[in-house]
């Protein structure tokens, strides 16, 4: 690794440290959901102090994706119907949508493509987790949602070196994450792990994000790491939010055996993903459009 790479890594880690924290309401929600003594009322009080987030939750809870026959009109009702873990996932998804929806030029991801891939991985990870009986299915969802968040930092601050990374991956026929490591001294997964840690999210998410391309290197939390590795691979195979790197990764050959997944399981997972991922993305996108229109109207009124 060159001196330039070392300086670049140090600089990027400073950028990670300077990233804005998660909204205070999200931090409080994450803390409450970790406490087994927390109640639905405790959680509802947090939403009461964040009307915009509360509106997001109610809008999404009433979307066709969840398919409730009756209108959910209160946060307390939404928590009871969806469960605390699902509410946590919805809240975190809603709060990160704007960041994940941006264009990521270094990876040739147009606006919305990283968001599509993130939702695809999140939904797929949840499907896999439930299929194999992994209890922390919502943690798998969140890990899938955030697994490529490191690409945002690399695209913003190391874009000039991506011509060399892409060339190395193609010419030397090495996986894209390895090409990143050889050129930069690290890859987007490592930077993603640093972001997750900076946000004080639990170690299970740090490991799953940091090792999602090389799950065999995870010392702990191996199962969830293999789950998001498979979810990422399936999402890429189905062309969900593919960038220039999408098909340039190695699938760990022992993944299916480690997770106890058979061919029939894969067919089920892919079929369910195709059915669900569009509905999930559409639910969030419809809300984002309505929220944007609402904010524009408010801006016009205040002007």
C-alpha positions in Angstrom: 0.0 0.0 0.0 1.4 3.4 -1.0 1.8 6.5 1.1 -1.0 8.0 -0.9 -3.3 5.2 0.1 -2.5 5.6 3.8 -3.2 9.3 3.7 -6.4 8.6 1.8 -7.6 6.1 4.4 -6.8 8.5 7.2 -8.6 11.2 5.4 -11.7 9.0 4.8 -11.8 7.9 8.4 -11.9 11.6 9.4 -14.8 12.1 6.9 -16.6 9.2 8.5 -16.1 10.8 12.0 -17.5 14.0 10.6 -20.6 12.4 9.2 -23.8 13.7 10.8 -25.2 11.3 13.5 -28.5 9.5 13.2 -31.4 11.7 14.2 -31.9 11.8 18.0 -35.3 10.2 17.7 -33.8 7.2 15.8 -31.1 6.8 18.5 -33.8 6.8 21.2 -35.9 4.2 19.2 -32.8 2.0 18.9 -32.1 2.2 22.6 -35.7 1.5 23.6 -35.9 -1.6 21.3 -32.8 -3.0 22.9 -34.4 -2.8 26.3 -36.8 -5.8 27.0 -38.6 -3.7 29.6 -39.6 -1.0 27.1 -43.3 -0.8 26.2 -45.2 0.2 23.1 -46.2 3.4 25.0 -42.5 4.3 25.6 -41.8 4.0 21.9 -44.9 6.0 21.0 -43.8 8.9 23.1 -40.6 9.2 21.0 -42.7 9.4 17.8 -44.9 12.1 19.5 -41.8 14.3 19.7 -41.0 13.7 16.0 -44.2 14.4 14.0 -42.5 13.9 10.6 -41.2 10.5 11.6 -44.6 9.6 13.0 -46.2 10.6 9.8 -43.7 8.4 7.9 -44.5 5.4 10.0 -48.3 5.8 9.7 -48.1 6.3 5.9 -46.0 3.2 5.5 -48.0 1.1 7.9 -51.1 1.9 5.8 -49.3 1.1 2.5 -50.4 -1.9 0.4 -47.1 -3.7 1.3 -48.4 -4.5 4.8 -52.0 -5.0 3.6 -53.9 -4.3 6.8 -57.7 -4.3 6.2 -58.3 -1.4 8.7 -56.7 2.0 8.7 -54.0 2.4 11.3 -54.5 5.8 12.8 -52.2 6.0 15.7 -48.5 5.1 16.4 -49.5 2.9 19.3 -51.8 0.9 17.0 -49.0 0.6 14.4 -46.5 -0.7 17.0 -49.1 -3.3 18.1 -49.9 -4.4 14.6 -46.3 -4.4 13.2 -44.3 -5.2 16.3 -41.4 -3.2 17.8 -38.7 -4.7 15.6 -40.5 -3.9 12.4 -41.2 -0.4 13.6 -37.5 0.0 14.2 -36.6 -1.2 10.7 -39.2 1.2 9.1 -37.9 4.1 11.2 -34.3 3.5 10.2 -35.2 2.9 6.6 -37.2 6.1 6.4 -34.3 8.1 8.1 -31.7 6.8 5.7 -33.7 7.0 2.4 -32.5 10.5 1.4 -28.8 9.5 1.9 -29.2 6.2 0.0 -31.2 7.7 -2.8 -28.4 10.0 -4.1 -26.4 9.4 -7.2 -23.1 7.5 -6.6 -21.0 8.4 -9.6 -17.9 6.3 -8.9 -19.9 3.1 -9.0 -22.0 4.3 -12.0 -25.1 4.3 -9.8 -27.7 6.8 -11.0 -30.0 8.5 -8.5 -32.2 5.9 -6.8 -30.1 2.9 -7.8 -28.3 2.5 -4.5 -31.6 2.9 -2.8 -33.1 0.1 -5.0 -30.2 -2.2 -4.2 -30.3 -1.4 -0.5 -34.0 -2.2 -0.3 -33.5 -5.3 -2.3 -30.8 -6.6 0.0 -32.8 -5.6 3.1 -35.9 -7.4 2.0 -34.0 -10.4 0.7 -32.0 -10.7 4.0 -35.2 -10.7 6.0 -36.7 -13.4 3.7 -33.6 -15.6 4.1 -33.5 -15.1 7.8 -37.1 -16.1 8.2 -36.7 -19.0 5.8 -33.9 -20.6 7.9 -35.3 -19.7 11.3 -32.8 -17.0 12.1 -34.5 -15.1 15.0 -32.9 -11.7 14.4 -34.6 -11.2 11.0 -35.0 -7.4 11.5 -31.3 -7.1 12.3 -30.7 -8.9 9.0 -33.0 -6.4 7.3 -31.1 -3.4 8.7 -27.7 -5.0 7.8 -28.9 -5.5 4.2 -30.2 -1.9 4.1 -26.9 -0.5 5.1 -24.4 -2.9 3.6 -23.2 -0.6 0.8 -23.3 2.7 2.7 -19.5 2.9 2.5 -19.9 3.5 -1.3 -21.2 7.0 -0.5 -17.9 8.0 1.2 -15.7 6.3 -1.4 -17.6 7.9 -4.3 -17.4 11.4 -2.7 -13.8 11.3 -1.6 -11.9 8.7 -3.7 -13.6 9.0 -7.1 -10.4 9.8 -8.9 -9.0 6.4 -8.2 -12.0 4.4 -9.5 -10.7 4.3 -13.1 -7.7 2.3 -11.7 -10.0 0.1 -9.6 -12.3 -0.7 -12.4 -9.4 -1.4 -14.8 -7.7 -3.7 -12.2 -10.9 -5.6 -11.6 -11.5 -6.2 -15.3 -7.9 -6.7 -16.5 -6.7 -8.8 -13.6 -10.0 -10.5 -13.2 -10.2 -10.0 -9.5 -13.3 -9.3 -7.4 -14.2 -5.6 -7.2 -13.7 -5.5 -3.4 -10.2 -6.9 -3.8 -9.4 -4.3 -6.5 -10.5 -1.6 -4.1 -8.2 -3.1 -1.4 -5.2 -3.3 -3.8 -5.6 0.3 -5.0 -6.8 2.0 -1.8 -5.7 -0.4 0.9 -9.3 -1.0 2.0 -12.8 -1.5 0.4 -16.2 0.0 0.7 -17.3 -2.7 3.2 -14.6 -1.7 5.7 -15.7 2.0 5.4 -19.3 0.9 5.8 -18.4 -0.9 9.0 -16.8 2.3 10.3 -19.9 4.3 9.6 -22.1 1.7 11.4 -19.8 1.8 14.4 -19.7 5.6 14.4 -23.5 5.6 14.6 -23.3 3.3 17.7 -25.3 0.6 16.0 -24.7 -2.9 17.6 -21.7 -5.1 16.8 -23.8 -7.6 14.9 -24.5 -4.9 12.3 -20.9 -3.7 12.2 -19.7 -7.3 11.4 -22.4 -8.0 8.9 -21.7 -4.8 6.9 -17.9 -4.9 7.2 -17.5 -8.6 6.1 -20.5 -8.9 3.7 -18.2 -9.7 0.7 -15.9 -12.0 2.7 -18.2 -13.6 5.3 -15.6 -16.2 6.2 -13.6 -13.5 7.9 -16.3 -12.6 10.4 -15.0 -13.8 13.8 -18.5 -13.4 15.4 -22.0 -13.0 14.0 -21.1 -15.3 11.1 -24.7 -16.4 10.3 -26.1 -12.9 9.7 -22.9 -12.0 7.7 -23.6 -15.0 5.4 -27.2 -14.0 5.2 -26.5 -10.5 3.9 -23.7 -12.0 1.6 -26.3 -14.2 0.0 -28.9 -11.4 -0.1 -26.4 -9.1 -1.8 -25.6 -11.8 -4.4 -29.2 -12.6 -5.1 -30.1 -8.9 -5.5 -27.2 -8.5 -8.0 -28.2 -11.6 -9.9 -31.7 -10.2 -10.3 -30.3 -6.9 -11.4 -31.7 -4.8 -8.6 -29.8 -1.5 -8.5 -26.7 -2.8 -10.3 -23.7 -0.4 -10.7 -20.5 -0.9 -12.6 -19.3 -3.3 -9.8 -22.5 -5.3 -9.5 -21.4 -8.6 -11.1 -17.7 -8.3 -10.1 -17.8 -10.1 -6.7 -17.1 -13.6 -5.6 -19.9 -15.7 -4.1 -18.5 -17.7 -1.1 -19.1 -21.3 -2.2 -19.9 -22.6 1.3 -22.7 -20.1 1.9 -25.6 -22.3 1.1 -24.3 -25.2 3.2 -23.6 -22.9 6.1 -27.1 -21.5 6.0 -28.7 -24.8 5.3 -30.3 -23.6 2.1 -31.3 -25.9 -0.8 -32.2 -25.2 -4.4 -35.9 -25.1 -3.6 -35.2 -22.5 -0.9 -33.4 -20.4 -3.4 -36.3 -20.5 -5.9 -38.7 -19.5 -3.1 -36.4 -16.7 -1.9 -36.0 -15.2 -5.4 -39.7 -15.5 -6.1 -40.7 -13.8 -2.8 -38.1 -11.1 -3.3 -39.4 -10.2 -6.7 -42.9 -10.0 -5.3 -42.0 -7.9 -2.3 -39.1 -5.6 -3.3 -41.1 -3.5 -5.7 -43.9 -3.0 -3.2 -41.4 -2.0 -0.5 -39.6 0.5 -2.7 -42.8 1.9 -4.1 -44.2 2.4 -0.6 -41.2 4.5 0.5 -40.9 6.3 -2.8 -44.6 7.3 -2.8 -44.2 8.6 0.7 -41.1 10.5 -0.3 -42.9 12.1 -3.3 -45.8 13.2 -1.1 -43.5 14.5 1.6 -41.5 16.5 -1.0 -44.8 18.0 -2.3 -45.9 18.8 1.2 -42.6 20.6 1.9 -42.8 22.5 -1.4 -46.3 23.7 -0.4 -45.0 24.8 3.0 -42.1 26.6 1.3 -44.6 28.4 -1.0 -46.8 29.4 1.9 -43.9 30.8 4.0 -42.6 32.7 1.0 
